[in-house]
């Protein structure tokens, strides 16, 4: 989730994309659907209220909102034919998107979460997915956060209350 080039470039970790590519490859080999979630808005940002603390500064602006480059998944882990691309309008992958519809239509009841940032899209999506009764796995090193301590606390103390938390290597080995 949120592995758009513009996001990845703000979180320099040379090992991140290779780990993520390994997880994606294992999912494809196992025949699991791969769903990419990106954040994106219409030109003029009509989906955003000025009251929204995270995105409100964009409200009413003109410019790059509809620009495909802003929602492009990083080419190192780009979607392939058959993968699903979902555009969300808020922090959670579910809010303002058709993700729940896509998952339910595919009879998907367990999600493996990765993304940038651990304290943003991963946390928000995990909480909402748990409330929607999805089984959950978080690939701890398939997530990044600007604050390593926040990442650690979430993956070691918070997420395990609602999800299995493992490494990419352990998840791949179990496939």
C-alpha angles and dihedrals in degrees: 000000000000094000091145115146091246090056098041090052090061093056108056109199114140092201097051102081094044090052091047091047089052092053092047091049092051091049092051092046090052090050093246118148115252114216122189119201121198132176115238143154140201119257108283091025096251090169093065126084119207085233091067105103096202101042103014094101088068095054112120095004123133124217135053101021094103093035110125091214090065092059098036114125112235107272092233089068100022121160119264130209109297095026117120124236118202125186117210129193100208141030097283116071088229100053113095093354139097093237096118090050092050093048095047092046088054092048089240112161102162126059130197107206130207130155156110119306116028091197092045125036096007095051094042094046094045092053094047093043091051090051088051089054099248118152108241141209123177120200098215096201090042087070130070133195133183088235113055092197092055089049091051095048092048096047096040103035114014107034096048088067089069107015145033106255117204140146125267090247093053092047092048091048090054093055 
